[in-house]
Amino acid sequence: MNTLIRLEITRTLRNKKFMFFSVIYPSVLFLVIAGPQDNGRVPGTDLSLGAFYMVAMASFGALTAVLMGNSEKIAKEREKGWVRQLRLTALPGRGYVLAKIASAAVVTLPSIVIVFLVAGASKGVRLETWQWLALTGVIWAGSLCFAALGVALGYLVSGDAVRPVTMITYFGLSILGGLWLPTTAYPQWLQNISEWLPTHAYAGLGQAVELGGAPHLKDVAILFGYFLIFAGGAAWLYRKDTLKA
């Protein structure tokens, strides 16, 4: 299993296109969206626009790494027979999934840190040392929820369909959950839907830390609930795929 994890990490780091969209793209989006705007307050919150978009884009980058990477790789490797070949080895079933999550997690950390650096340099975002560390931790840990979703999608759809299905899921959750725009700008009925989405709770973890507090229990509970659903679905789909093979 350790050998496969090292292999997956090496493959991920060598994939220049994936590395760009996972590590650099969120920082570019931060500059495009937040850069031209005055660093005023986000309506309905005590956060500056710079601080809001810093957490939003760091979360978006982590979401990109764990969701897009896992779903496409697993779906395509299933079709090529690589997953079936691995089942003939001594590798335990969980080893393949853990290797995918580990490789995505390696990319997630630099993505988060680069967004922080860009936000600090371009928008003057300043926080206490403990807040920077806590932000990194909650965004990194929260990405596991979407890593489980990526695994589930990889086993749910075919290699040809995985990209459009993942893109719809990816952008839908990002936009509706408030990673591109503050949900306070949405109509009330859409805000009511948004607050129960995993991406909204995910961004809420970091926003609470930015305001000097601990993540809200509701956000933690929502994200953990989705994690159980996604992980349970991934486990069931994995067993189903094993029986089919």
Rosetta silent file (secondary structure, phi, psi, omega in degrees, C-alpha in Angstrom):
SEQUENCE: MNTLIRLEITRTLRNKKFMFFSVIYPSVLFLVIAGPQDNGRVPGTDLSLGAFYMVAMASFGALTAVLMGNSEKIAKEREKGWVRQLRLTALPGRGYVLAKIASAAVVTLPSIVIVFLVAGASKGVRLETWQWLALTGVIWAGSLCFAALGVALGYLVSGDAVRPVTMITYFGLSILGGLWLPTTAYPQWLQNISEWLPTHAYAGLGQAVELGGAPHLKDVAILFGYFLIFAGGAAWLYRKDTLKA
SCORE:     score description
SCORE:     0.000 S_00000001
   1 L     0.000  -40.474  178.629    0.000    0.000    0.000 S_00000001
   2 H   -62.342  -37.078  178.165    2.858    2.386    0.811 S_00000001
   3 H   -63.635  -43.116  179.724    4.357    1.709   -2.612 S_00000001
   4 H   -66.055  -39.090  178.177    1.078    2.560   -4.339 S_00000001
   5 H   -60.906  -44.794  178.668    0.717    5.749   -2.288 S_00000001
   6 H   -63.129  -39.260  179.419    4.193    6.878   -3.347 S_00000001
   7 H   -63.679  -45.143 -178.989    3.365    6.013   -6.961 S_00000001
   8 H   -64.654  -40.333  178.960    0.111    7.990   -6.875 S_00000001
   9 H   -64.263  -42.631  179.071    1.796   11.019   -5.320 S_00000001
  10 H   -63.428  -43.779  178.687    4.539   10.930   -7.967 S_00000001
  11 H   -61.470  -41.085 -178.795    1.991   10.632  -10.794 S_00000001
  12 H   -65.435  -44.246 -178.381   -0.012   13.536   -9.396 S_00000001
  13 H   -67.779  -24.792  179.409    3.007   15.821   -9.062 S_00000001
  14 H   -85.486  -12.652 -179.760    4.037   15.030  -12.656 S_00000001
  15 L   -83.370   94.817 -173.332    0.598   15.911  -14.054 S_00000001
  16 H   -64.349  -38.241  179.761    1.218   19.561  -14.980 S_00000001
  17 H   -65.055  -45.364  179.551   -2.345   20.283  -16.056 S_00000001
  18 H   -64.883  -40.934 -179.895   -3.809   18.893  -12.842 S_00000001
  19 H   -63.334  -38.487  179.334   -1.207   20.715  -10.739 S_00000001
  20 H   -63.356  -51.006 -176.215   -2.049   24.021  -12.448 S_00000001
  21 H   -70.644  -24.700 -179.348   -5.782   23.751  -11.887 S_00000001
  22 H   -88.086  -36.277 -172.516   -5.366   22.441   -8.342 S_00000001
  23 H  -104.253  -45.930 -174.060   -2.563   24.680   -7.057 S_00000001
  24 H   -90.085  -40.179 -174.657   -2.319   27.822   -9.224 S_00000001
  25 H   -54.257  -45.311  179.536   -5.857   28.254  -10.562 S_00000001
  26 H   -60.918  -36.305  178.216   -7.496   29.100   -7.171 S_00000001
  27 H   -68.617  -39.021  177.098   -4.944   31.875   -6.553 S_00000001
  28 H   -63.101  -43.585  177.667   -5.528   33.287  -10.048 S_00000001
  29 H   -61.491  -38.521  178.176   -9.271   33.270   -9.397 S_00000001
  30 H   -59.240  -45.595 -179.646   -8.705   35.083   -6.119 S_00000001
  31 H   -65.720  -38.100 -178.840   -6.837   37.864   -7.949 S_00000001
  32 H   -69.627  -43.019 -175.094   -9.476   38.049  -10.689 S_00000001
  33 H   -83.918  -50.530 -174.514  -12.472   38.126   -8.344 S_00000001
  34 H   -88.181  -27.685 -175.181  -11.203   39.877   -5.224 S_00000001
  35 L   -54.496  -51.336 -175.806   -8.347   41.918   -6.713 S_00000001
  36 L   -74.324  -12.758 -174.215  -10.375   44.669   -8.446 S_00000001
  37 L   -88.190  149.054  172.671  -12.841   45.067   -5.541 S_00000001
  38 L   -65.849  145.771 -176.324  -12.529   47.433   -2.609 S_00000001
  39 L   -84.144   54.617  178.662  -11.696   45.553    0.564 S_00000001
  40 L   -83.907 -168.447 -179.256  -14.982   46.449    2.240 S_00000001
  41 E   -87.040  144.390  173.099  -17.234   44.258    4.336 S_00000001
  42 L   -74.361  127.095 -178.833  -19.252   41.384    2.934 S_00000001
  43 L   -53.282  131.883  178.117  -22.928   42.251    3.433 S_00000001
  44 L    83.469    3.408  179.341  -24.398   40.444    6.428 S_00000001
  45 L  -136.976  172.356  174.113  -20.996   39.464    7.856 S_00000001
  46 L  -102.192   14.998 -178.305  -18.044   41.001    9.699 S_00000001
  47 L   -93.451  141.415  170.532  -15.585   39.689    7.106 S_00000001
  48 E   -74.169  159.297  178.974  -13.672   41.828    4.636 S_00000001
  49 H   -60.891  -37.966  178.955  -13.968   40.823    0.989 S_00000001
  50 H   -62.068  -45.270 -179.949  -10.311   39.826    0.989 S_00000001
  51 H   -66.931  -39.990 -179.752  -10.741   37.530    3.996 S_00000001
  52 H   -61.708  -50.911 -176.644  -13.973   36.065    2.614 S_00000001
  53 H   -72.576  -23.471  175.974  -12.510   35.212   -0.781 S_00000001
  54 H   -62.564  -49.540  178.161   -9.288   33.933    0.756 S_00000001
  55 H   -66.893  -40.352 -177.999  -11.181   31.155    2.557 S_00000001
  56 H   -62.022  -46.370 -177.757  -13.536   30.654   -0.398 S_00000001
  57 H   -75.589  -32.100  174.120  -10.732   30.184   -2.937 S_00000001
  58 H   -64.575  -40.978  177.352   -8.586   28.084   -0.582 S_00000001
  59 H   -66.668  -39.735  179.458  -11.616   25.817   -0.089 S_00000001
  60 H   -63.587  -40.709  178.332  -12.257   25.824   -3.834 S_00000001
  61 H   -64.440  -43.122  177.716   -8.659   24.770   -4.506 S_00000001
  62 H   -63.877  -39.999  177.665   -8.879   21.917   -2.021 S_00000001
  63 H   -61.264  -40.726  178.588  -12.195   20.878   -3.557 S_00000001
  64 H   -60.149  -46.657 -175.788  -10.570   20.839   -7.004 S_00000001
  65 H   -63.919  -47.351 -172.344   -7.727   18.573   -5.889 S_00000001
  66 H   -84.663  -30.039 -177.324   -9.750   15.939   -4.078 S_00000001
  67 H   -86.781  -55.231 -177.247  -12.926   15.876   -6.186 S_00000001
  68 H   -64.416  -44.270 -177.340  -11.732   16.337   -9.761 S_00000001
  69 H   -63.603  -50.630 -175.502   -8.597   14.254   -9.324 S_00000001
  70 H   -65.622  -46.376 -173.763  -10.149   11.247   -7.616 S_00000001
  71 H   -62.656  -48.412 -176.769  -13.285   10.895   -9.715 S_00000001
  72 H   -68.507  -42.391 -179.327  -11.598   11.001  -13.130 S_00000001
  73 H   -62.129  -47.070 -176.977   -8.636    8.827  -12.185 S_00000001
  74 H   -65.356  -45.892 -178.500  -10.754    6.083  -10.634 S_00000001
  75 H   -60.551  -43.838 -178.092  -13.330    5.982  -13.449 S_00000001
  76 H   -71.827  -36.977  179.092  -10.667    5.781  -16.159 S_00000001
  77 H   -70.515  -29.322  173.949   -8.543    3.232  -14.311 S_00000001
  78 H   -64.089  -45.214 -177.679  -11.608    1.033  -13.842 S_00000001
  79 H   -68.300  -33.689 -179.076  -12.258    1.040  -17.579 S_00000001
  80 H   -79.807   -8.714  177.945   -8.602    0.333  -18.444 S_00000001
  81 L    89.631    3.427 -178.677   -8.545   -2.667  -16.104 S_00000001
  82 H   -65.835  -40.321 -179.941   -5.932   -1.239  -13.723 S_00000001
  83 H   -64.814  -39.430  178.712   -8.224   -1.578  -10.707 S_00000001
  84 H   -65.100  -38.855  177.851   -8.950   -5.206  -11.605 S_00000001
  85 H   -62.973  -40.477  179.855   -5.215   -5.904  -11.882 S_00000001
  86 H   -64.614  -30.773  179.496   -4.600   -4.412   -8.436 S_00000001
  87 H   -67.611  -19.587  178.756   -7.253   -6.726   -6.983 S_00000001
  88 L   -82.495   -8.808  179.139   -5.084   -9.670   -8.048 S_00000001
  89 L   -94.153 -177.525  179.050   -2.253   -8.407   -5.834 S_00000001
  90 L   -80.131    1.841 -178.263   -1.939   -8.447   -2.051 S_00000001
  91 L   -65.856  125.358  176.966   -3.139   -4.841   -1.909 S_00000001
  92 L   -68.680  154.868 -177.213   -6.188   -4.554    0.390 S_00000001
  93 H   -55.429  -40.590 -178.179   -9.281   -2.932   -1.087 S_00000001
  94 H   -68.540  -21.453 -177.076   -8.989    0.117    1.133 S_00000001
  95 H   -62.350  -40.636 -179.757   -5.390    0.620   -0.015 S_00000001
  96 H   -63.085  -46.286 -179.666   -6.394    1.818   -3.487 S_00000001
  97 H   -64.511  -43.999 -179.572   -8.853    4.363   -2.092 S_00000001
  98 H   -63.424  -35.675  178.682   -6.388    5.564    0.551 S_00000001
  99 H   -64.587  -39.906  179.027   -3.700    6.020   -2.119 S_00000001
 100 H   -65.952  -43.928 -179.403   -6.031    8.253   -4.155 S_00000001
 101 H   -66.096  -40.456 -179.009   -6.959   10.346   -1.124 S_00000001
 102 H   -64.274  -42.726 -179.252   -3.313   10.660   -0.033 S_00000001
 103 H   -65.203  -38.489  177.833   -2.140   11.860   -3.456 S_00000001
 104 H   -68.246  -38.186 -178.775   -4.914   14.475   -3.562 S_00000001
 105 H   -64.560  -32.645  178.518   -4.152   15.603    0.000 S_00000001
 106 H   -63.178  -39.479  179.657   -0.525   16.284   -0.949 S_00000001
 107 H   -74.758  -31.885 -176.076   -1.683   18.745   -3.629 S_00000001
 108 H   -60.585  -42.764 -174.864   -4.327   20.286   -1.367 S_00000001
 109 H   -61.909  -51.488  177.909   -1.885   21.727    1.162 S_00000001
 110 H   -62.876  -31.690  177.084    0.195   23.872   -1.235 S_00000001
 111 H   -59.670  -45.118  179.630   -3.012   25.052   -2.905 S_00000001
 112 H   -64.624  -47.376 -175.968   -4.268   26.385    0.434 S_00000001
 113 H   -64.143  -40.781 -179.275   -0.961   27.992    1.399 S_00000001
 114 H   -64.763  -40.772  176.161   -0.502   29.764   -1.956 S_00000001
 115 H   -60.640  -41.776  178.421   -3.970   31.317   -1.733 S_00000001
 116 H   -60.345  -45.613 -179.015   -3.096   32.554    1.774 S_00000001
 117 H   -63.107  -43.712  179.696    0.152   34.101    0.537 S_00000001
 118 H   -65.019  -41.285  179.444   -1.547   35.813   -2.409 S_00000001
 119 H   -64.846  -40.567  179.185   -4.348   37.146   -0.185 S_00000001
 120 H   -66.516  -39.689 -177.302   -1.881   38.527    2.312 S_00000001
 121 H   -76.669  -38.922 -173.024    0.253   40.192   -0.370 S_00000001
 122 H   -92.857  -31.576 -176.549   -2.524   41.574   -2.608 S_00000001
 123 H  -118.299    3.635  175.870   -5.344   42.373   -0.161 S_00000001
 124 L    66.294   30.753  179.030   -3.448   42.831    3.082 S_00000001
 125 L   -70.181  125.291 -178.675   -5.226   40.013    4.934 S_00000001
 126 L  -127.937  129.943  179.048   -3.679   39.758    8.401 S_00000001
 127 L  -136.795  166.955  174.402   -4.463   37.131   11.032 S_00000001
 128 L   -72.128  158.328 -179.186   -2.928   35.762   14.209 S_00000001
 129 H   -56.853  -42.767 -178.525   -0.517   32.839   13.911 S_00000001
 130 H   -64.435  -31.360  179.669   -3.014   30.431   15.495 S_00000001
 131 H   -70.100  -40.372  176.861   -5.663   31.502   12.976 S_00000001
 132 H   -60.883  -44.524 -179.420   -3.406   30.737    9.996 S_00000001
 133 H   -66.408  -42.533  179.979   -2.636   27.310   11.435 S_00000001
 134 H   -66.069  -40.030  178.199   -6.270   26.623   12.327 S_00000001
 135 H   -60.273  -46.901  178.912   -7.448   27.751    8.878 S_00000001
 136 H   -59.047  -43.541 -178.356   -5.012   25.414    7.171 S_00000001
 137 H   -65.283  -46.477 -175.945   -6.113   22.545    9.398 S_00000001
 138 H   -71.503  -35.735  178.857   -9.884   22.953    9.009 S_00000001
 139 H   -70.151  -39.706  178.505   -9.744   23.482    5.242 S_00000001
 140 H   -66.342  -46.485 -179.178   -7.424   20.504    4.798 S_00000001
 141 H   -67.113  -40.095 -179.267   -9.480   18.258    7.083 S_00000001
 142 H   -64.535  -24.445 -179.341  -12.786   19.385    5.586 S_00000001
 143 H   -66.865  -17.671  178.858  -11.608   18.402    2.109 S_00000001
 144 H   -61.166  -31.043  177.433  -11.871   14.722    3.139 S_00000001
 145 H   -58.972  -43.936 -176.760  -15.638   15.017    2.726 S_00000001
 146 H   -81.569  -21.990  171.853  -15.201   15.842   -0.963 S_00000001
 147 H   -63.670  -41.636  177.586  -12.455   13.247   -1.362 S_00000001
 148 H   -64.463  -38.318  177.127  -15.078   10.650   -0.417 S_00000001
 149 H   -64.389  -39.947  178.562  -17.480   12.192   -2.956 S_00000001
 150 H   -61.530  -41.256  177.655  -14.771   11.959   -5.623 S_00000001
 151 H   -63.632  -43.248 -179.835  -14.273    8.255   -4.914 S_00000001
 152 H   -61.592  -44.821  179.737  -18.027    7.663   -5.083 S_00000001
 153 H   -64.973  -35.763  179.140  -18.330    9.444   -8.437 S_00000001
 154 H   -62.643  -32.472  178.428  -15.361    7.488   -9.777 S_00000001
 155 H   -92.114  -12.098 -176.008  -17.179    4.218   -9.096 S_00000001
 156 H   -87.779  -39.516 -172.441  -20.611    5.525  -10.091 S_00000001
 157 L  -117.520  165.029 -178.001  -20.060    6.741  -13.659 S_00000001
 158 L   -79.790  169.648  179.655  -18.093    5.599  -16.694 S_00000001
 159 L   -62.297  -33.982  179.571  -14.833    7.085  -17.937 S_00000001
 160 L   -73.530  -33.119 -175.266  -16.631    8.956  -20.743 S_00000001
 161 L   -93.892  -12.422 -170.833  -19.265   10.448  -18.458 S_00000001
 162 H   -64.573  -38.397 -177.448  -17.159   11.179  -15.388 S_00000001
 163 H   -65.110  -52.826  179.106  -15.844   14.572  -16.494 S_00000001
 164 H   -62.189  -38.458  179.572  -19.200   16.257  -17.295 S_00000001
 165 H   -64.590  -43.314 -179.897  -20.854   14.712  -14.224 S_00000001
 166 H   -67.453  -39.782  179.981  -17.999   15.820  -11.982 S_00000001
 167 H   -63.286  -42.566  178.274  -17.891   19.315  -13.505 S_00000001
 168 H   -62.618  -45.084  178.651  -21.610   19.833  -12.940 S_00000001
 169 H   -62.391  -45.304 -176.152  -21.258   18.622   -9.352 S_00000001
 170 H   -61.639  -54.350 -178.710  -18.090   20.656   -8.833 S_00000001
 171 H   -73.907  -34.925  178.055  -19.328   24.005  -10.117 S_00000001
 172 H   -61.106  -49.412  179.198  -22.860   23.504   -8.813 S_00000001
 173 H   -65.108  -37.720 -178.044  -21.685   22.911   -5.246 S_00000001
 174 H   -66.935  -46.986 -177.223  -19.113   25.718   -5.478 S_00000001
 175 H   -72.190  -49.694 -177.749  -21.493   28.380   -6.762 S_00000001
 176 H   -68.090  -28.640 -178.910  -24.568   27.424   -4.725 S_00000001
 177 L   -82.486   -5.336  175.452  -22.479   26.892   -1.596 S_00000001
 178 L    91.905   23.886  177.801  -21.045   30.402   -1.709 S_00000001
 179 L   -86.374  -17.180  179.383  -17.450   29.790   -2.815 S_00000001
 180 L  -107.199  -31.012  178.739  -17.726   32.198   -5.749 S_00000001
 181 L  -138.846  146.349  173.924  -20.207   34.717   -4.362 S_00000001
 182 L   -61.089  133.601 -178.561  -21.393   35.513   -0.815 S_00000001
 183 H   -66.666  -15.735  176.968  -24.698   33.720   -0.316 S_00000001
 184 H   -65.485  -15.921  177.379  -26.070   36.940    1.219 S_00000001
 185 H   -85.394   -8.029 -177.933  -26.350   38.176   -2.392 S_00000001
 186 L   -84.699  158.508  171.261  -28.716   35.309   -3.274 S_00000001
 187 L   -59.975  155.475 -174.799  -32.520   35.390   -3.038 S_00000001
 188 H   -58.956  -39.340 -178.405  -33.797   34.190    0.321 S_00000001
 189 H   -64.321  -33.971  178.501  -35.132   30.896   -1.048 S_00000001
 190 H   -75.931  -32.771  174.758  -31.704   30.113   -2.500 S_00000001
 191 H   -62.546  -37.936 -179.936  -29.989   31.071    0.759 S_00000001
 192 H   -64.087  -35.351  176.760  -32.241   28.574    2.554 S_00000001
 193 H   -74.005  -44.340 -174.963  -31.024   25.819    0.214 S_00000001
 194 H   -57.903  -39.726 -173.705  -27.400   26.947    0.289 S_00000001
 195 L   -67.313  -10.194  177.728  -27.006   26.739    4.043 S_00000001
 196 L  -105.360    6.275  179.154  -27.556   22.963    3.940 S_00000001
 197 L   -87.834  149.381 -177.417  -24.967   22.268    1.229 S_00000001
 198 H   -65.146  -32.119  179.878  -21.578   20.791    2.182 S_00000001
 199 H   -68.798  -33.905  177.149  -19.646   23.572    0.427 S_00000001
 200 H   -66.319  -43.738  177.675  -21.440   26.237    2.468 S_00000001
 201 H   -66.647  -36.501 -179.815  -20.571   24.428    5.686 S_00000001
 202 H   -61.769  -49.553  178.113  -17.017   23.892    4.424 S_00000001
 203 H   -64.863  -33.052 -179.729  -16.451   27.603    3.838 S_00000001
 204 H   -62.800  -30.277  178.211  -18.140   28.323    7.166 S_00000001
 205 H   -59.177  -49.650 -178.299  -15.414   26.433    9.030 S_00000001
 206 H   -70.855  -37.057 -179.572  -12.732   28.838    7.837 S_00000001
 207 H   -63.863  -37.105  178.012  -14.875   31.950    8.155 S_00000001
 208 H   -64.304  -39.860  178.307  -15.530   31.192   11.829 S_00000001
 209 H   -65.948  -40.762  178.556  -11.783   30.903   12.453 S_00000001
 210 H   -59.624  -33.039 -179.530  -11.173   34.203   10.632 S_00000001
 211 L   -83.408    2.205  174.624  -13.622   35.887   12.997 S_00000001
 212 L    92.735   10.950 -178.793  -11.625   34.601   15.964 S_00000001
 213 L  -119.752 -172.238  175.983  -13.871   31.741   17.040 S_00000001
 214 L   -92.153  154.808  176.195  -14.264   28.004   16.667 S_00000001
 215 L   -54.574  142.037 -179.152  -16.155   26.437   13.742 S_00000001
 216 L   -68.584  141.966 -178.038  -19.894   26.383   14.326 S_00000001
 217 H   -59.615  -36.575 -179.696  -21.333   23.063   15.464 S_00000001
 218 H   -62.397  -44.450 -179.991  -23.970   23.179   12.709 S_00000001
 219 H   -64.110  -42.200  179.189  -21.313   23.458    9.975 S_00000001
 220 H   -62.923  -43.762 -178.492  -19.268   20.634   11.497 S_00000001
 221 H   -64.936  -42.324  179.778  -22.361   18.419   11.798 S_00000001
 222 H   -63.770  -46.211 -178.686  -23.477   19.104    8.219 S_00000001
 223 H   -65.341  -40.940  179.164  -20.035   18.398    6.785 S_00000001
 224 H   -66.576  -38.125  177.662  -19.627   15.246    8.870 S_00000001
 225 H   -62.167  -44.144  176.932  -23.096   14.054    7.827 S_00000001
 226 H   -64.900  -37.305  178.014  -22.242   14.482    4.163 S_00000001
 227 H   -59.877  -44.512  178.785  -18.934   12.709    4.737 S_00000001
 228 H   -61.973  -40.152  179.255  -20.773    9.677    6.133 S_00000001
 229 H   -65.646  -48.454 -178.195  -23.145    9.694    3.154 S_00000001
 230 H   -66.525  -43.622 -179.515  -20.361   10.051    0.569 S_00000001
 231 H   -66.544  -40.814  177.489  -18.043    7.542    2.288 S_00000001
 232 H   -63.886  -41.463  177.406  -20.878    5.053    2.728 S_00000001
 233 H   -64.517  -40.548  179.061  -21.840    5.447   -0.923 S_00000001
 234 H   -63.740  -42.571  179.769  -18.226    5.026   -2.020 S_00000001
 235 H   -63.624  -43.445 -179.878  -17.851    1.850    0.076 S_00000001
 236 H   -64.798  -43.160  179.777  -21.072    0.378   -1.326 S_00000001
 237 H   -67.167  -34.858  177.670  -20.105    1.223   -4.922 S_00000001
 238 H   -64.323  -46.452  178.943  -16.631   -0.236   -4.395 S_00000001
 239 H   -63.215  -39.171  178.805  -18.101   -3.550   -3.154 S_00000001
 240 H   -63.834  -41.611  179.096  -20.555   -3.572   -6.041 S_00000001
 241 H   -66.755  -35.284  178.315  -17.738   -2.993   -8.527 S_00000001
 242 H   -64.226  -44.620 -179.972  -15.713   -5.782   -6.891 S_00000001
 243 H   -64.864  -38.027  179.331  -18.576   -8.271   -7.257 S_00000001
 244 H   -64.186  -38.594 -179.580  -19.082   -7.225  -10.877 S_00000001
 245 L   -68.985    0.000    0.000  -15.388   -7.821  -11.591 S_00000001
